[in-house]
Amino acid sequence: LHKGVISISSAAVELALQKTGSLKNKTVLIIGAGNMSRLTAEYLLKKKVGKIFITNRTRAKAEKLIENLKTETEFNSEVIEFADFKNYLNEIDVVISSTSSPAPILEKADFANQTNPILLIDIAVPRDIAPETADFDVVELNNIDELNAIVDKHHQRRMADLPKVNQIIMKEMSDFLIWYYSLPLLP
Protein backbone atom coordinates (compact mmCIF):
# COMPACT_ATOMS: atom_id res chain seq x y z
CA LEU A 1 0.00 0.00 0.00
CA HIS A 2 2.90 2.36 0.66
CA LYS A 3 4.67 1.67 -2.63
CA GLY A 4 4.53 4.26 -5.38
CA VAL A 5 4.78 8.02 -5.39
CA ILE A 6 1.84 10.19 -4.41
CA SER A 7 3.19 13.72 -4.77
CA ILE A 8 4.57 15.69 -7.67
CA SER A 9 7.86 16.24 -5.80
CA SER A 10 8.38 12.53 -5.19
CA ALA A 11 7.34 11.76 -8.77
CA ALA A 12 9.97 14.22 -10.03
CA VAL A 13 12.68 12.48 -8.02
CA GLU A 14 11.49 9.02 -9.09
CA LEU A 15 11.53 10.15 -12.72
CA ALA A 16 15.07 11.49 -12.29
CA LEU A 17 16.06 8.16 -10.76
CA GLN A 18 14.52 6.22 -13.66
CA LYS A 19 16.19 8.39 -16.28
CA THR A 20 19.66 8.52 -14.70
CA GLY A 21 19.83 5.08 -13.10
CA SER A 22 21.30 6.37 -9.85
CA LEU A 23 21.57 9.75 -8.20
CA LYS A 24 24.65 8.94 -6.12
CA ASN A 25 27.13 10.77 -8.34
CA LYS A 26 24.65 13.20 -9.86
CA THR A 27 24.39 16.93 -9.41
CA VAL A 28 20.88 18.31 -9.11
CA LEU A 29 19.87 21.96 -9.37
CA ILE A 30 16.66 22.93 -7.60
CA ILE A 31 15.26 26.22 -8.81
CA GLY A 32 13.06 27.75 -6.12
CA ALA A 33 13.03 27.51 -2.34
CA GLY A 34 9.36 27.06 -1.52
CA ASN A 35 7.49 24.07 -0.13
CA MET A 36 7.68 22.01 -3.35
CA SER A 37 11.43 22.59 -3.52
CA ARG A 38 11.85 21.55 0.12
CA LEU A 39 9.92 18.32 -0.49
CA THR A 40 11.95 17.67 -3.63
CA ALA A 41 15.21 18.14 -1.72
CA GLU A 42 14.02 15.78 1.02
CA TYR A 43 13.21 13.07 -1.53
CA LEU A 44 16.57 13.62 -3.23
CA LEU A 45 18.34 13.15 0.09
CA LYS A 46 16.46 9.89 0.68
CA LYS A 47 17.78 8.69 -2.68
CA LYS A 48 21.37 9.63 -1.71
CA VAL A 49 21.92 12.33 -4.33
CA GLY A 50 25.52 13.39 -4.98
CA LYS A 51 25.19 17.17 -4.72
CA ILE A 52 22.33 19.65 -4.53
CA PHE A 53 22.58 23.16 -5.88
CA ILE A 54 19.75 25.50 -4.89
CA THR A 55 18.98 28.83 -6.45
CA ASN A 56 16.21 31.27 -5.68
CA ARG A 57 15.50 34.90 -6.46
CA THR A 58 15.99 35.56 -2.75
CA ARG A 59 19.34 34.03 -1.73
CA ALA A 60 18.40 34.09 1.96
CA LYS A 61 15.47 31.71 1.31
CA ALA A 62 17.76 29.26 -0.49
CA GLU A 63 20.29 29.41 2.35
CA LYS A 64 17.54 28.89 4.92
CA LEU A 65 16.26 25.86 3.00
CA ILE A 66 19.71 24.25 3.03
CA GLU A 67 20.19 25.14 6.69
CA ASN A 68 16.86 23.49 7.61
CA LEU A 69 17.67 20.38 5.61
CA LYS A 70 21.11 20.08 7.22
CA THR A 71 19.54 19.90 10.68
CA GLU A 72 18.23 16.46 9.68
CA THR A 73 21.16 15.12 7.65
CA GLU A 74 24.53 16.24 6.31
CA PHE A 75 24.87 16.45 2.53
CA ASN A 76 26.88 18.15 -0.21
CA SER A 77 25.17 21.38 -1.22
CA GLU A 78 25.71 24.89 -2.49
CA VAL A 79 23.60 27.98 -3.01
CA ILE A 80 23.99 29.59 -6.43
CA GLU A 81 23.12 33.21 -7.14
CA PHE A 82 19.94 33.36 -9.19
CA ALA A 83 21.57 35.71 -11.70
CA ASP A 84 24.40 33.18 -12.27
CA PHE A 85 22.70 29.77 -12.21
CA LYS A 86 22.52 29.49 -16.02
CA ASN A 87 26.33 29.50 -16.09
CA TYR A 88 26.30 26.17 -14.17
CA LEU A 89 24.00 24.24 -16.53
CA ASN A 90 26.87 22.30 -18.14
CA GLU A 91 27.86 21.00 -14.67
CA ILE A 92 24.33 19.86 -13.78
CA ASP A 93 22.81 16.44 -14.47
CA VAL A 94 19.23 17.19 -13.40
CA VAL A 95 17.27 20.44 -13.02
CA ILE A 96 14.03 20.43 -11.04
CA SER A 97 12.26 23.75 -11.22
CA SER A 98 9.41 24.93 -9.03
CA THR A 99 8.96 28.68 -8.87
CA SER A 100 5.99 30.99 -8.98
CA SER A 101 7.38 32.91 -11.96
CA PRO A 102 4.67 33.97 -14.42
CA ALA A 103 7.04 33.43 -17.37
CA PRO A 104 9.62 30.75 -18.21
CA ILE A 105 13.00 31.28 -16.54
CA LEU A 106 14.82 28.81 -18.77
CA GLU A 107 14.64 29.39 -22.52
CA LYS A 108 16.03 27.56 -25.55
CA ALA A 109 18.93 30.03 -25.82
CA ASP A 110 20.13 29.02 -22.34
CA PHE A 111 21.08 25.58 -23.70
CA ALA A 112 22.75 26.67 -26.96
CA ASN A 113 26.21 25.79 -25.52
CA GLN A 114 25.10 22.70 -23.59
CA THR A 115 27.49 19.82 -24.20
CA ASN A 116 26.59 17.46 -21.34
CA PRO A 117 23.24 15.64 -21.28
CA ILE A 118 20.79 17.29 -18.91
CA LEU A 119 17.39 16.24 -17.60
CA LEU A 120 14.94 19.08 -17.01
CA ILE A 121 11.90 18.46 -14.80
CA ASP A 122 9.43 21.33 -14.62
CA ILE A 123 6.97 21.00 -11.72
CA ALA A 124 5.85 24.63 -11.80
CA VAL A 125 2.50 26.03 -12.84
CA PRO A 126 2.76 28.05 -15.01
CA ARG A 127 5.77 26.47 -16.67
CA ASP A 128 9.30 27.54 -15.67
CA ILE A 129 11.01 25.91 -18.65
CA ALA A 130 10.11 26.77 -22.23
CA PRO A 131 9.09 23.70 -24.31
CA GLU A 132 11.60 24.67 -27.04
CA THR A 133 14.49 23.69 -24.74
CA ALA A 134 13.83 20.06 -25.72
CA ASP A 135 14.88 20.84 -29.31
CA PHE A 136 18.50 20.09 -28.37
CA ASP A 137 19.65 16.46 -28.41
CA VAL A 138 21.39 16.77 -25.02
CA VAL A 139 18.28 18.18 -23.31
CA GLU A 140 15.41 16.03 -22.09
CA LEU A 141 12.40 17.95 -20.80
CA ASN A 142 9.64 16.52 -18.62
CA ASN A 143 6.83 18.62 -17.21
CA ILE A 144 4.14 18.40 -14.59
CA ASP A 145 1.67 16.72 -16.97
CA GLU A 146 3.92 13.65 -17.29
CA LEU A 147 4.42 13.60 -13.54
CA ASN A 148 0.67 13.79 -12.93
CA ALA A 149 0.29 10.68 -15.09
CA ILE A 150 2.80 8.84 -12.86
CA VAL A 151 1.03 9.98 -9.68
CA ASP A 152 -2.39 9.01 -11.10
CA LYS A 153 -1.15 5.53 -12.04
CA HIS A 154 0.15 4.94 -8.52
CA HIS A 155 -3.06 6.33 -7.01
CA GLN A 156 -5.16 3.92 -9.09
CA ARG A 157 -2.98 1.00 -7.95
CA ARG A 158 -3.45 2.04 -4.32
CA MET A 159 -7.20 2.33 -4.79
CA ALA A 160 -7.24 -1.18 -6.30
CA ASP A 161 -5.52 -2.44 -3.12
CA LEU A 162 -8.21 -1.02 -0.81
CA PRO A 163 -10.41 -4.15 -0.87
CA LYS A 164 -7.40 -6.18 0.34
CA VAL A 165 -6.83 -3.65 3.13
CA ASN A 166 -10.49 -3.86 4.14
CA GLN A 167 -10.23 -7.67 4.30
CA ILE A 168 -7.19 -7.44 6.55
CA ILE A 169 -8.96 -4.97 8.85
CA MET A 170 -12.10 -7.12 9.05
CA LYS A 171 -10.12 -10.27 9.84
CA GLU A 172 -8.08 -8.52 12.56
CA MET A 173 -11.23 -6.96 14.02
CA SER A 174 -12.95 -10.34 14.06
CA ASP A 175 -9.95 -11.98 15.76
CA PHE A 176 -9.84 -9.19 18.34
CA LEU A 177 -13.57 -9.45 19.12
CA ILE A 178 -13.37 -13.23 19.52
CA TRP A 179 -10.45 -12.78 21.92
CA TYR A 180 -12.14 -9.94 23.82
CA TYR A 181 -15.48 -11.71 24.34
CA SER A 182 -13.75 -14.92 25.39
CA LEU A 183 -11.86 -13.20 28.22
CA PRO A 184 -14.64 -13.66 30.86
CA LEU A 185 -14.89 -17.36 29.95
CA LEU A 186 -11.22 -18.19 30.18
CA PRO A 187 -9.02 -18.28 33.30
N, C-alpha and C positions, 0 to 999 in steps of 0.2 A: 504494500500500500504506500510505502514511503519512497518507492523508486520513481524516478522521473522528475523533471523540473516543473515547477509550477509558477515561476515568476520570469519576467522578461530578463532580469539581471542574470539569473541562474541559467536561463536558456542561452544567453549571449556567451557565457563562459563555457557551457557545454558545447556550443557550436565551435568556439575557438579551439577547444580540446579535440573535437572531431576533425577539424580541418588541419591542425598542426601536429596531431599525434600525441604530443606531450607539451606541457607548458614549463617544464623544469628549467630549460635553458632559454626560454623565450622572454622577450621584452615587450611589455604591454603598456600602451599609453591610454590613460583614462582622461577624456576631455570632459570637464565638469566636476563639481565637488558637492553635489546635492545628494539626496537620499538614494537615488538610483545608482549613482557612482559609488557611494559607500557600500551598498549591497554588492555591486559588481566586484569591488576590491575584496570584500570578505570572501566571496566565492572563489576569486582568483587565489587568495591565500590558502583556502582549503585544498586547492588543486596544486599547491606548491609551485607557483609561478616563479620564474627566475628573477625578474625585476619589474617594478611598477613605476612608471612615470605618471605624474598627475599634473594637469594644467587646468587653470581656471582663470576667468577674467579677474577675479579677486585672489591674489596670491595667498593672502591670509587664510582664506577658506580651504585652499588646497593643503596648506601647511597644517591646519587644524585637523583636516581629515586624516592625514598621515599620522599625526600625533595621536589621535584617538585610536587608530588601528594598531599602532605600536604599543599601546597599553595592553593589548591582548596577546600579541605575538611579534617577534622581531622579524623583519624582512628587509630586503634590498629595495630602496625606493629613492625617488628624487622628485622635487617639484621643479617644473619647467615654467619659465615666464610665458604667459599666454602669447605675447607678441613674437616669441622665438620658437614656439613648438613646431612649426612647419619645417624648421631647419633640421629637426631630429628625425624626420620621417624615414630616412634611409637606414636609421639604426633601430627602427621599431619593427616588430614582427606582427603585432596585432594592435589595432586602434579600436577602442570602444568609446563611443561618443554619446553623451547624454546631457545636453544643455537645454536651456529654455530660449535659445536664440531664435528669432523669427525668420532668419535667413540662413542658408548653408554657410558653415564656417570652413569647410574644406571643398575646394573646387577642383576641376580637372587640371588647371594650370599648376596646382600645388604638387602634382605627381609627374610633371613633365620630365624631371631628372631622376625619377625613382628607378633604381637599378635592382634593389632587393625586393623579393616578393613580400607583399603586405596584405594582411586581411583587415578589412574595414567592417566594423559592425556598428550600425547606426540604430540606437534604441531611443532616439529623440523624436518627439512630435511637437512641431513640424521637424522635418528632416534637417540634420546637421551636415550631412555629406551629400553633395550633388550627385545625381545618378550617373553623370557623364564620367565620373572618376573611374568607373569600371571599364572604360574604353581601352585602358592600358592593359597589356598582357600580365604585368606583374602585380596588378591590383585586383583583388577580389572583394566585392561589396555585397554585404548582406544587410537587410534593413529589418525594421520592427515587424513587418508583415510576415516575413519568413519565420521570425522568432515566435510570433503568435501562433503560427501553424504547428510549431513544435510543442508549445505549451498546450494548445488545444488537443493534440494527439495524446499527450500524457494525461490530461484531464479526463478524456474519454476512457482511457485505460483504467484510471482510478475509479471512475464511476461504474465501469463494468465489474470491478472487484467488490463493490458494495454488498451485493447479495452474499458473497462469501464471508464478509465481515459480519453481516447480520446473523449468519448461521453460527459463527464462532461465539458471538455475544449471547445468542439464545441458548446454546449448549452450556456455556459457562454459567449463565443465570439459572438454568435448570439444575445443574450440578450443585450450585450454591444453595438453592432452595431445598433440594433433597437433603443436603447436609444440615442445613439450619433447622428444618422441621423434625429431623431425626434426633437432634440434641436432647430433648426431654425424655426420649425413649431409651437412650443409650447411657451406660454408666460413665 
